[in-house]
Amino acid sequence: MNELIEQLKSRVGLDDDKARSAAQTAIEFIKNRLPAPIASQIESALSGSSMQGVEGALGSMFGKKSA
C-alpha cells in the first residue's frame, strides 16, 4: 500500500494524510466489489505477501489457468 500512497503523492500532489486516506478508500471500494477470495488475496498482497495468489485468482476469474 505504501507504493500506492507514494504514487498518489507524486502524481496527484496529495500530502501524506490525504494520500493514505485516498488509498484506503480506493482499496476498500475495490475489495467490496470483488468476490471474497479475491478480496482476501488483495488484502494479503497489500500487507506484503506475494502477488502470485492475486494473479492466479484474477487469471482464473477471467478464464486463464494459473501456472
Biopython code that builds the backbone (N, CA, C, O; Angstrom):
import numpy as np
from Bio.PDB.StructureBuilder import StructureBuilder

atoms = [
    (1, "MET", "N", (0.825, -1.187, 0.000)),
    (1, "MET", "CA", (0.000, 0.000, 0.000)),
    (1, "MET", "C", (0.871, 1.253, 0.000)),
    (1, "MET", "O", (0.460, 2.308, -0.482)),
    (2, "ASN", "N", (2.075, 1.123, 0.544)),
    (2, "ASN", "CA", (2.966, 2.286, 0.566)),
    (2, "ASN", "C", (3.283, 2.782, -0.837)),
    (2, "ASN", "O", (3.405, 3.985, -1.066)),
    (3, "GLU", "N", (3.415, 1.845, -1.776)),
    (3, "GLU", "CA", (3.696, 2.255, -3.155)),
    (3, "GLU", "C", (2.524, 3.049, -3.733)),
    (3, "GLU", "O", (2.731, 4.042, -4.431)),
    (4, "LEU", "N", (1.295, 2.617, -3.444)),
    (4, "LEU", "CA", (0.109, 3.341, -3.904)),
    (4, "LEU", "C", (0.071, 4.739, -3.294)),
    (4, "LEU", "O", (-0.239, 5.713, -3.981)),
    (5, "ILE", "N", (0.383, 4.836, -2.022)),
    (5, "ILE", "CA", (0.404, 6.139, -1.350)),
    (5, "ILE", "C", (1.440, 7.052, -1.992)),
    (5, "ILE", "O", (1.171, 8.228, -2.235)),
    (6, "GLU", "N", (2.619, 6.512, -2.266)),
    (6, "GLU", "CA", (3.670, 7.314, -2.913)),
    (6, "GLU", "C", (3.240, 7.774, -4.303)),
    (6, "GLU", "O", (3.527, 8.902, -4.704)),
    (7, "GLN", "N", (2.552, 6.900, -5.038)),
    (7, "GLN", "CA", (2.059, 7.278, -6.370)),
    (7, "GLN", "C", (1.040, 8.408, -6.260)),
    (7, "GLN", "O", (1.070, 9.350, -7.052)),
    (8, "LEU", "N", (0.151, 8.320, -5.297)),
    (8, "LEU", "CA", (-0.850, 9.379, -5.104)),
    (8, "LEU", "C", (-0.181, 10.699, -4.733)),
    (8, "LEU", "O", (-0.605, 11.764, -5.184)),
    (9, "LYS", "N", (0.844, 10.629, -3.926)),
    (9, "LYS", "CA", (1.553, 11.843, -3.543)),
    (9, "LYS", "C", (2.262, 12.473, -4.740)),
    (9, "LYS", "O", (2.192, 13.686, -4.937)),
    (10, "SER", "N", (2.943, 11.653, -5.536)),
    (10, "SER", "CA", (3.720, 12.228, -6.633)),
    (10, "SER", "C", (2.865, 12.583, -7.843)),
    (10, "SER", "O", (3.089, 13.621, -8.466)),
    (11, "ARG", "N", (1.898, 11.753, -8.188)),
    (11, "ARG", "CA", (1.104, 12.000, -9.395)),
    (11, "ARG", "C", (-0.017, 13.003, -9.188)),
    (11, "ARG", "O", (-0.331, 13.788, -10.083)),
    (12, "VAL", "N", (-0.619, 12.976, -8.006)),
    (12, "VAL", "CA", (-1.780, 13.832, -7.765)),
    (12, "VAL", "C", (-1.424, 15.027, -6.886)),
    (12, "VAL", "O", (-2.146, 16.023, -6.852)),
    (13, "GLY", "N", (-0.301, 14.915, -6.175)),
    (13, "GLY", "CA", (0.131, 16.019, -5.331)),
    (13, "GLY", "C", (-0.527, 16.051, -3.966)),
    (13, "GLY", "O", (-0.630, 17.111, -3.350)),
    (14, "LEU", "N", (-0.973, 14.902, -3.491)),
    (14, "LEU", "CA", (-1.607, 14.845, -2.177)),
    (14, "LEU", "C", (-0.555, 14.797, -1.076)),
    (14, "LEU", "O", (0.546, 14.288, -1.283)),
    (15, "ASP", "N", (-0.901, 15.330, 0.102)),
    (15, "ASP", "CA", (0.003, 15.199, 1.238)),
    (15, "ASP", "C", (-0.136, 13.791, 1.826)),
    (15, "ASP", "O", (-0.991, 13.019, 1.391)),
    (16, "ASP", "N", (0.687, 13.463, 2.795)),
    (16, "ASP", "CA", (0.713, 12.108, 3.356)),
    (16, "ASP", "C", (-0.653, 11.635, 3.839)),
    (16, "ASP", "O", (-1.096, 10.544, 3.479)),
    (17, "ASP", "N", (-1.319, 12.449, 4.649)),
    (17, "ASP", "CA", (-2.606, 12.043, 5.221)),
    (17, "ASP", "C", (-3.678, 11.845, 4.151)),
    (17, "ASP", "O", (-4.421, 10.863, 4.186)),
    (18, "LYS", "N", (-3.756, 12.766, 3.214)),
    (18, "LYS", "CA", (-4.762, 12.651, 2.161)),
    (18, "LYS", "C", (-4.465, 11.471, 1.237)),
    (18, "LYS", "O", (-5.388, 10.782, 0.802)),
    (19, "ALA", "N", (-3.204, 11.233, 0.938)),
    (19, "ALA", "CA", (-2.832, 10.106, 0.086)),
    (19, "ALA", "C", (-3.170, 8.787, 0.768)),
    (19, "ALA", "O", (-3.692, 7.879, 0.122)),
    (20, "ARG", "N", (-2.885, 8.667, 2.047)),
    (20, "ARG", "CA", (-3.203, 7.456, 2.803)),
    (20, "ARG", "C", (-4.716, 7.234, 2.837)),
    (20, "ARG", "O", (-5.185, 6.113, 2.645)),
    (21, "SER", "N", (-5.466, 8.289, 3.078)),
    (21, "SER", "CA", (-6.927, 8.186, 3.111)),
    (21, "SER", "C", (-7.487, 7.797, 1.749)),
    (21, "SER", "O", (-8.385, 6.959, 1.663)),
    (22, "ALA", "N", (-6.965, 8.396, 0.688)),
    (22, "ALA", "CA", (-7.428, 8.076, -0.661)),
    (22, "ALA", "C", (-7.112, 6.623, -1.005)),
    (22, "ALA", "O", (-7.944, 5.930, -1.590)),
    (23, "ALA", "N", (-5.923, 6.160, -0.649)),
    (23, "ALA", "CA", (-5.538, 4.780, -0.920)),
    (23, "ALA", "C", (-6.452, 3.811, -0.182)),
    (23, "ALA", "O", (-6.929, 2.840, -0.770)),
    (24, "GLN", "N", (-6.699, 4.063, 1.093)),
    (24, "GLN", "CA", (-7.572, 3.187, 1.874)),
    (24, "GLN", "C", (-8.990, 3.172, 1.311)),
    (24, "GLN", "O", (-9.628, 2.121, 1.256)),
    (25, "THR", "N", (-9.479, 4.329, 0.897)),
    (25, "THR", "CA", (-10.818, 4.414, 0.319)),
    (25, "THR", "C", (-10.897, 3.624, -0.983)),
    (25, "THR", "O", (-11.849, 2.875, -1.199)),
    (26, "ALA", "N", (-9.907, 3.787, -1.844)),
    (26, "ALA", "CA", (-9.890, 3.076, -3.128)),
    (26, "ALA", "C", (-9.811, 1.561, -2.919)),
    (26, "ALA", "O", (-10.515, 0.799, -3.580)),
    (27, "ILE", "N", (-8.962, 1.140, -2.008)),
    (27, "ILE", "CA", (-8.801, -0.295, -1.744)),
    (27, "ILE", "C", (-10.088, -0.893, -1.191)),
    (27, "ILE", "O", (-10.501, -1.969, -1.623)),
    (28, "GLU", "N", (-10.714, -0.227, -0.263)),
    (28, "GLU", "CA", (-11.979, -0.729, 0.291)),
    (28, "GLU", "C", (-13.063, -0.775, -0.786)),
    (28, "GLU", "O", (-13.848, -1.722, -0.836)),
    (29, "PHE", "N", (-13.108, 0.225, -1.628)),
    (29, "PHE", "CA", (-14.074, 0.262, -2.721)),
    (29, "PHE", "C", (-13.902, -0.958, -3.620)),
    (29, "PHE", "O", (-14.872, -1.639, -3.952)),
    (30, "ILE", "N", (-12.666, -1.223, -4.006)),
    (30, "ILE", "CA", (-12.382, -2.356, -4.888)),
    (30, "ILE", "C", (-12.690, -3.671, -4.185)),
    (30, "ILE", "O", (-13.356, -4.534, -4.757)),
    (31, "LYS", "N", (-12.218, -3.835, -2.965)),
    (31, "LYS", "CA", (-12.434, -5.091, -2.240)),
    (31, "LYS", "C", (-13.911, -5.393, -2.037)),
    (31, "LYS", "O", (-14.310, -6.556, -2.080)),
    (32, "ASN", "N", (-14.719, -4.383, -1.821)),
    (32, "ASN", "CA", (-16.155, -4.592, -1.595)),
    (32, "ASN", "C", (-16.892, -5.026, -2.852)),
    (32, "ASN", "O", (-18.029, -5.491, -2.772)),
    (33, "ARG", "N", (-16.264, -4.881, -4.003)),
    (33, "ARG", "CA", (-16.915, -5.246, -5.259)),
    (33, "ARG", "C", (-16.373, -6.534, -5.875)),
    (33, "ARG", "O", (-16.799, -6.939, -6.956)),
    (34, "LEU", "N", (-15.443, -7.165, -5.191)),
    (34, "LEU", "CA", (-14.856, -8.406, -5.678)),
    (34, "LEU", "C", (-15.363, -9.595, -4.866)),
    (34, "LEU", "O", (-15.794, -9.434, -3.724)),
    (35, "PRO", "N", (-15.311, -10.786, -5.456)),
    (35, "PRO", "CA", (-15.635, -11.978, -4.674)),
    (35, "PRO", "C", (-14.673, -12.094, -3.482)),
    (35, "PRO", "O", (-13.507, -11.711, -3.577)),
    (36, "ALA", "N", (-15.169, -12.620, -2.377)),
    (36, "ALA", "CA", (-14.392, -12.696, -1.133)),
    (36, "ALA", "C", (-13.002, -13.304, -1.311)),
    (36, "ALA", "O", (-12.040, -12.766, -0.763)),
    (37, "PRO", "N", (-12.854, -14.408, -2.059)),
    (37, "PRO", "CA", (-11.500, -14.975, -2.194)),
    (37, "PRO", "C", (-10.504, -14.015, -2.854)),
    (37, "PRO", "O", (-9.335, -13.966, -2.470)),
    (38, "ILE", "N", (-10.962, -13.274, -3.823)),
    (38, "ILE", "CA", (-10.069, -12.328, -4.497)),
    (38, "ILE", "C", (-9.795, -11.131, -3.590)),
    (38, "ILE", "O", (-8.665, -10.646, -3.538)),
    (39, "ALA", "N", (-10.799, -10.656, -2.885)),
    (39, "ALA", "CA", (-10.611, -9.541, -1.959)),
    (39, "ALA", "C", (-9.590, -9.898, -0.885)),
    (39, "ALA", "O", (-8.760, -9.067, -0.516)),
    (40, "SER", "N", (-9.646, -11.126, -0.383)),
    (40, "SER", "CA", (-8.683, -11.528, 0.642)),
    (40, "SER", "C", (-7.281, -11.642, 0.065)),
    (40, "SER", "O", (-6.306, -11.373, 0.767)),
    (41, "GLN", "N", (-7.158, -12.034, -1.203)),
    (41, "GLN", "CA", (-5.854, -12.091, -1.853)),
    (41, "GLN", "C", (-5.271, -10.685, -2.013)),
    (41, "GLN", "O", (-4.066, -10.486, -1.861)),
    (42, "ILE", "N", (-6.119, -9.730, -2.316)),
    (42, "ILE", "CA", (-5.656, -8.346, -2.433)),
    (42, "ILE", "C", (-5.176, -7.848, -1.078)),
    (42, "ILE", "O", (-4.140, -7.190, -0.985)),
    (43, "GLU", "N", (-5.920, -8.158, -0.039)),
    (43, "GLU", "CA", (-5.521, -7.773, 1.313)),
    (43, "GLU", "C", (-4.155, -8.369, 1.650)),
    (43, "GLU", "O", (-3.302, -7.683, 2.213)),
    (44, "SER", "N", (-3.946, -9.632, 1.311)),
    (44, "SER", "CA", (-2.662, -10.289, 1.562)),
    (44, "SER", "C", (-1.543, -9.608, 0.779)),
    (44, "SER", "O", (-0.457, -9.378, 1.312)),
    (45, "ALA", "N", (-1.807, -9.290, -0.472)),
    (45, "ALA", "CA", (-0.796, -8.646, -1.303)),
    (45, "ALA", "C", (-0.414, -7.280, -0.745)),
    (45, "ALA", "O", (0.760, -6.909, -0.759)),
    (46, "LEU", "N", (-1.385, -6.543, -0.263)),
    (46, "LEU", "CA", (-1.114, -5.208, 0.262)),
    (46, "LEU", "C", (-0.388, -5.253, 1.600)),
    (46, "LEU", "O", (0.283, -4.293, 1.982)),
    (47, "SER", "N", (-0.522, -6.360, 2.303)),
    (47, "SER", "CA", (0.168, -6.476, 3.581)),
    (47, "SER", "C", (1.576, -7.028, 3.408)),
    (47, "SER", "O", (2.265, -7.289, 4.394)),
    (48, "GLY", "N", (2.017, -7.209, 2.148)),
    (48, "GLY", "CA", (3.380, -7.626, 1.886)),
    (48, "GLY", "C", (3.527, -9.050, 1.421)),
    (48, "GLY", "O", (4.651, -9.494, 1.184)),
    (49, "SER", "N", (2.450, -9.785, 1.279)),
    (49, "SER", "CA", (2.532, -11.157, 0.795)),
    (49, "SER", "C", (2.751, -11.161, -0.707)),
    (49, "SER", "O", (2.729, -10.110, -1.347)),
    (50, "SER", "N", (2.957, -12.315, -1.253)),
    (50, "SER", "CA", (3.232, -12.477, -2.677)),
    (50, "SER", "C", (2.036, -12.109, -3.538)),
    (50, "SER", "O", (0.889, -12.309, -3.139)),
    (51, "MET", "N", (2.305, -11.574, -4.718)),
    (51, "MET", "CA", (1.245, -11.251, -5.664)),
    (51, "MET", "C", (0.798, -12.472, -6.450)),
    (51, "MET", "O", (-0.186, -12.392, -7.185)),
    (52, "GLN", "N", (1.487, -13.598, -6.321)),
    (52, "GLN", "CA", (1.145, -14.783, -7.104)),
    (52, "GLN", "C", (-0.296, -15.211, -6.862)),
    (52, "GLN", "O", (-0.987, -15.600, -7.804)),
    (53, "GLY", "N", (-0.759, -15.149, -5.623)),
    (53, "GLY", "CA", (-2.137, -15.526, -5.323)),
    (53, "GLY", "C", (-3.142, -14.613, -5.996)),
    (53, "GLY", "O", (-4.176, -15.075, -6.480)),
    (54, "VAL", "N", (-2.851, -13.334, -6.031)),
    (54, "VAL", "CA", (-3.750, -12.376, -6.678)),
    (54, "VAL", "C", (-3.783, -12.634, -8.174)),
    (54, "VAL", "O", (-4.855, -12.649, -8.778)),
    (55, "GLU", "N", (-2.617, -12.837, -8.776)),
    (55, "GLU", "CA", (-2.567, -13.087, -10.212)),
    (55, "GLU", "C", (-3.313, -14.365, -10.567)),
    (55, "GLU", "O", (-4.024, -14.414, -11.571)),
    (56, "GLY", "N", (-3.152, -15.400, -9.749)),
    (56, "GLY", "CA", (-3.853, -16.656, -10.004)),
    (56, "GLY", "C", (-5.345, -16.505, -9.864)),
    (56, "GLY", "O", (-6.106, -17.033, -10.675)),
    (57, "ALA", "N", (-5.772, -15.790, -8.845)),
    (57, "ALA", "CA", (-7.210, -15.583, -8.625)),
    (57, "ALA", "C", (-7.832, -14.773, -9.748)),
    (57, "ALA", "O", (-8.917, -15.099, -10.230)),
    (58, "LEU", "N", (-7.146, -13.718, -10.163)),
    (58, "LEU", "CA", (-7.665, -12.896, -11.258)),
    (58, "LEU", "C", (-7.641, -13.666, -12.582)),
    (58, "LEU", "O", (-8.567, -13.570, -13.388)),
    (59, "GLY", "N", (-6.575, -14.425, -12.788)),
    (59, "GLY", "CA", (-6.473, -15.206, -14.009)),
    (59, "GLY", "C", (-7.585, -16.222, -14.115)),
    (59, "GLY", "O", (-8.188, -16.374, -15.177)),
    (60, "SER", "N", (-7.870, -16.927, -13.018)),
    (60, "SER", "CA", (-8.943, -17.920, -13.058)),
    (60, "SER", "C", (-10.303, -17.258, -13.193)),
    (60, "SER", "O", (-11.218, -17.825, -13.790)),
    (61, "MET", "N", (-10.438, -16.069, -12.644)),
    (61, "MET", "CA", (-11.690, -15.339, -12.749)),
    (61, "MET", "C", (-11.992, -14.991, -14.202)),
    (61, "MET", "O", (-13.150, -14.958, -14.617)),
    (62, "PHE", "N", (-10.920, -14.729, -14.979)),
    (62, "PHE", "CA", (-11.086, -14.359, -16.372)),
    (62, "PHE", "C", (-10.785, -15.493, -17.342)),
    (62, "PHE", "O", (-10.590, -15.265, -18.536)),
    (63, "GLY", "N", (-10.747, -16.726, -16.817)),
    (63, "GLY", "CA", (-10.626, -17.892, -17.670)),
    (63, "GLY", "C", (-9.218, -18.326, -18.003)),
    (63, "GLY", "O", (-9.035, -19.238, -18.809)),
    (64, "LYS", "N", (-8.209, -17.698, -17.406)),
    (64, "LYS", "CA", (-6.829, -18.085, -17.664)),
    (64, "LYS", "C", (-6.386, -19.033, -16.568)),
    (64, "LYS", "O", (-6.577, -18.747, -15.386)),
    (65, "LYS", "N", (-5.800, -20.148, -16.942)),
    (65, "LYS", "CA", (-5.306, -21.110, -15.957)),
    (65, "LYS", "C", (-3.993, -20.622, -15.399)),
    (65, "LYS", "O", (-3.136, -20.134, -16.135)),
    (66, "SER", "N", (-3.833, -20.757, -14.065)),
    (66, "SER", "CA", (-2.584, -20.348, -13.457)),
    (66, "SER", "C", (-1.509, -21.393, -13.688)),
    (66, "SER", "O", (-1.804, -22.576, -13.852)),
    (67, "ALA", "N", (-0.257, -20.946, -13.698)),
    (67, "ALA", "CA", (0.881, -21.830, -13.990)),
    (67, "ALA", "C", (1.215, -22.735, -12.840)),
    (67, "ALA", "O", (2.146, -23.535, -12.933)),
]
sb = StructureBuilder()
sb.init_structure("model")
sb.init_model(0)
sb.init_chain("A")
sb.init_seg("    ")
for serial, (resi, resn, name, xyz) in enumerate(atoms, 1):
    if name == "N":
        sb.init_residue(resn, " ", resi, " ")
    sb.init_atom(name, np.array(xyz, "f"), 0.0, 1.0, " ", f" {name:<3s}", serial, name[0])
structure = sb.get_structure()
